[in-house]
């Protein structure tokens, strides 16, 4: 089998699990963050489940760390 078909076969069952964690009332715009957003084909797999356009954040692998840093910077000492 072509490698792309194998990857798609792995992504197909992952996308509904991610959608389940997101909840039922997902509204657009859908912004995909985290390192998995960099995996080719994963945004498309989520679009298939959500039936909505899924955009990937700029530098998605850093969004969690940036959010934590912003929270830490705004917390009183």
Backbone as CSV, one residue per row, in Angstrom:
resi,resn,N_x,N_y,N_z,CA_x,CA_y,CA_z,C_x,C_y,C_z
1,UNK,0.838,-1.188,0.000,0.000,0.000,0.000,0.879,1.245,0.000
2,UNK,0.401,2.297,-0.644,1.160,3.548,-0.621,1.194,4.127,0.801
3,UNK,2.307,4.741,1.167,2.424,5.313,2.514,1.300,6.287,2.865
4,UNK,0.849,7.066,1.899,-0.234,8.016,2.165,-1.519,7.320,2.586
5,UNK,-1.789,6.156,1.998,-2.978,5.388,2.379,-2.848,4.847,3.799
6,UNK,-1.648,4.440,4.168,-1.420,3.929,5.520,-1.621,5.043,6.547
7,UNK,-1.057,6.212,6.257,-1.208,7.358,7.171,-2.680,7.738,7.298
8,UNK,-3.392,7.786,6.179,-4.816,8.120,6.216,-5.585,7.090,7.038
9,UNK,-5.200,5.834,6.954,-5.854,4.791,7.735,-5.641,4.957,9.225
10,UNK,-4.524,5.530,9.612,-4.254,5.802,11.027,-5.022,7.054,11.471
11,UNK,-5.078,8.045,10.607,-5.720,9.310,10.968,-7.240,9.192,11.052
12,UNK,-7.825,8.331,10.226,-9.285,8.203,10.196,-9.890,7.914,11.569
13,UNK,-9.366,6.979,12.360,-9.966,6.757,13.683,-9.570,7.793,14.742
14,UNK,-8.481,8.512,14.522,-8.043,9.522,15.484,-8.950,10.755,15.413
15,UNK,-9.334,11.161,14.220,-10.115,12.385,14.040,-11.421,12.373,14.838
16,UNK,-12.209,11.291,14.834,-13.433,11.314,15.649,-13.165,11.404,17.154
17,UNK,-12.062,10.837,17.596,-11.725,10.939,19.031,-11.409,12.381,19.399
18,UNK,-10.649,13.062,18.543,-10.328,14.476,18.793,-11.611,15.293,18.774
19,UNK,-12.475,15.028,17.809,-13.738,15.753,17.714,-14.584,15.517,18.965
20,UNK,-14.563,14.310,19.490,-15.299,14.005,20.707,-14.810,14.798,21.899
21,UNK,-13.504,15.008,21.973,-12.940,15.811,23.058,-13.328,17.282,22.913
22,UNK,-13.518,17.722,21.681,-13.870,19.125,21.426,-15.309,19.419,21.818
23,UNK,-16.158,18.411,21.825,-17.556,18.614,22.183,-18.449,18.681,20.966
24,UNK,-19.724,18.833,21.220,-20.717,18.788,20.145,-20.914,20.114,19.427
25,UNK,-20.717,21.210,20.113,-21.043,22.518,19.539,-19.801,23.264,19.085
26,UNK,-19.099,22.698,18.147,-17.911,23.347,17.603,-18.358,24.339,16.540
27,UNK,-17.927,25.570,16.706,-18.300,26.628,15.769,-17.078,27.105,15.006
28,UNK,-17.325,27.599,13.813,-16.236,28.160,13.020,-15.885,29.544,13.538
29,UNK,-14.665,29.961,13.450,-13.553,29.255,12.823,-12.968,28.179,13.748
30,UNK,-12.578,27.074,13.166,-11.916,25.990,13.900,-10.424,26.157,13.661
31,UNK,-9.680,26.344,14.742,-8.229,26.543,14.653,-7.544,25.376,15.340
32,UNK,-6.745,24.659,14.593,-6.061,23.457,15.057,-4.690,23.872,15.588
33,UNK,-4.412,23.551,16.859,-3.129,23.882,17.470,-2.475,22.611,17.985
34,UNK,-1.241,22.724,18.396,-0.494,21.576,18.907,0.333,20.939,17.803
35,UNK,1.269,20.142,18.209,2.191,19.526,17.261,1.527,18.627,16.236
36,UNK,0.421,17.994,16.607,-0.263,17.095,15.669,-0.820,17.870,14.480
37,UNK,-1.052,19.159,14.642,-1.542,19.976,13.535,-0.545,20.012,12.383
38,UNK,0.709,19.685,12.668,1.737,19.670,11.623,1.749,18.360,10.825
39,UNK,1.005,17.368,11.273,0.977,16.072,10.586,0.139,16.221,9.321
40,UNK,0.760,15.991,8.191,0.085,16.129,6.909,-1.173,15.269,6.867
41,UNK,-2.267,15.869,6.474,-3.525,15.149,6.344,-4.413,15.202,7.566
42,UNK,-3.876,15.533,8.725,-4.697,15.552,9.940,-5.744,16.662,9.914
43,UNK,-5.401,17.882,9.472,-6.451,18.901,9.376,-7.598,18.460,8.448
44,UNK,-7.269,17.818,7.345,-8.307,17.343,6.424,-9.158,16.251,7.071
45,UNK,-8.533,15.394,7.862,-9.283,14.348,8.561,-10.270,14.966,9.545
46,UNK,-9.857,16.026,10.232,-10.761,16.708,11.157,-11.883,17.436,10.420
47,UNK,-11.568,18.005,9.264,-12.607,18.645,8.464,-13.688,17.638,8.087
48,UNK,-13.271,16.417,7.794,-14.234,15.382,7.450,-15.166,15.046,8.593
49,UNK,-14.672,15.123,9.820,-15.490,14.821,10.992,-16.343,16.028,11.395
50,UNK,-15.731,17.199,11.446,-16.444,18.400,11.874,-17.399,18.932,10.806
51,UNK,-17.100,18.625,9.538,-17.859,19.192,8.414,-17.751,20.715,8.418
52,UNK,-16.558,21.176,8.815,-16.246,22.603,8.857,-14.793,22.773,8.409
53,UNK,-14.461,23.966,7.966,-13.083,24.262,7.598,-12.221,24.279,8.851
54,UNK,-11.076,23.627,8.798,-10.125,23.595,9.913,-8.854,24.292,9.450
55,UNK,-8.511,25.358,10.162,-7.274,26.081,9.852,-6.210,25.688,10.870
56,UNK,-4.966,25.757,10.462,-3.839,25.426,11.341,-3.206,26.731,11.815
57,UNK,-3.009,26.842,13.128,-2.380,28.027,13.708,-0.946,28.164,13.209
58,UNK,-0.466,29.379,13.174,0.947,29.607,12.874,1.775,29.002,14.003
59,UNK,2.775,28.239,13.678,3.631,27.587,14.675,2.803,26.849,15.725
60,UNK,1.952,25.916,15.298,1.013,25.284,16.231,1.678,24.509,17.361
61,UNK,2.908,24.074,17.158,3.606,23.298,18.185,3.978,24.152,19.399
62,UNK,3.883,25.470,19.263,4.262,26.368,20.354,3.071,27.001,21.068
63,UNK,1.856,26.792,20.608,0.710,27.526,21.158,0.477,27.232,22.636
64,UNK,0.619,26.002,23.056,0.428,25.672,24.476,1.453,26.372,25.352
65,UNK,2.707,26.340,24.923,3.772,26.986,25.696,3.592,28.499,25.721
66,UNK,3.188,29.073,24.591,2.967,30.524,24.555,1.816,30.930,25.473
67,UNK,0.744,30.147,25.471,-0.378,30.441,26.353,0.021,30.362,27.817
68,UNK,0.794,29.343,28.165,1.257,29.208,29.553,2.153,30.376,29.942
69,UNK,3.014,30.802,29.034,3.901,31.933,29.323,3.106,33.220,29.514
70,UNK,2.073,33.422,28.685,1.237,34.623,28.834,0.491,34.609,30.167
71,UNK,-0.033,33.452,30.552,-0.707,33.350,31.850,0.259,33.619,32.995
72,UNK,1.459,33.052,32.914,2.452,33.260,33.968,2.861,34.717,34.057
73,UNK,2.994,35.366,32.907,3.404,36.769,32.888,2.327,37.690,33.463
74,UNK,1.063,37.274,33.349,-0.011,38.157,33.834,-0.438,37.824,35.276
75,UNK,0.109,36.772,35.843,-0.239,36.399,37.225,0.518,37.270,38.211
76,UNK,-0.154,37.631,39.304,0.548,38.420,40.326,1.645,37.573,40.978
77,UNK,2.728,38.210,41.312,3.883,37.506,41.889,3.660,37.030,43.293
